Each structure stands twice: as structure tokens, then as C-alpha cells.
Amino acid sequence: MYVIKVMHGYIDKSGARTRKKDPKILMVFTSQVESAAFAHKIGGHVKPLAQIKSGHE
């Protein structure tokens, strides 16, 4: 599972940037190839979901 990181935040399901690290609201990709293509298109980079550390659960 992968998310897209952009400018001090992540892309949520609506396509907006958010600083929240909640997987329930983030746009999550199952394929690294798909996520890399999308990240390249919008100028972000791919980050594995397991590497996201939430400040408070």
C-alpha cells in the first residue's frame, strides 16, 4: 500500500493536500507502479503506507 507525498503533506481521497496521516482519508494505492505514475504526474513522490507514523492514534 502506497500514498503520495507532496509539499509537507499527503494527497487525500478528494485529491487535496492534507497534513493528516490517517490512512482512512488518504488516497491509497495498492500498486507501486500506479502510485509512481500518479506521483510523477503531480510532482510528488511515493511513500509506503507502513512508513507513515501518526503522531497520535
C-alpha positions in Angstrom: 0.0 0.0 0.0 1.4 3.4 -1.1 0.5 7.0 -0.6 1.6 10.2 -2.4 3.6 12.8 -0.5 3.6 16.4 -1.7 4.9 19.6 -0.1 4.7 18.8 3.7 1.6 16.7 3.3 -0.2 13.8 1.5 -2.9 13.6 -1.1 -6.3 12.7 0.4 -9.2 10.9 -1.4 -10.7 14.1 -2.7 -7.3 15.0 -4.4 -6.4 17.8 -2.0 -3.3 18.1 0.1 -3.6 17.3 3.8 -1.2 17.1 6.7 -3.2 14.4 8.4 -1.6 11.0 8.3 -4.8 9.0 8.7 -5.0 6.1 6.1 -8.8 6.3 6.2 -8.7 9.7 4.5 -5.6 9.4 2.3 -5.6 8.2 -1.3 -4.1 4.7 -1.0 -2.7 2.8 -4.0 -2.1 -0.9 -4.0 0.3 -0.8 -6.9 3.7 0.9 -6.7 3.7 1.4 -10.5 0.3 3.2 -10.4 1.3 5.3 -7.5 4.6 6.3 -9.1 2.9 7.3 -12.3 0.4 9.5 -10.4 3.1 11.0 -8.2 5.2 11.8 -11.3 2.2 13.5 -12.9 1.5 15.8 -10.0 5.1 16.4 -8.8 5.0 14.3 -5.7 6.7 11.1 -4.6 5.6 7.7 -3.4 5.8 6.6 0.2 4.9 3.1 1.6 2.0 3.3 3.9 3.8 1.4 6.6 6.4 4.2 6.9 3.8 6.8 7.8 4.0 7.4 11.6 0.9 9.0 13.1 1.6 11.4 15.9 -1.5 10.2 17.8 -3.6 7.1 17.1 
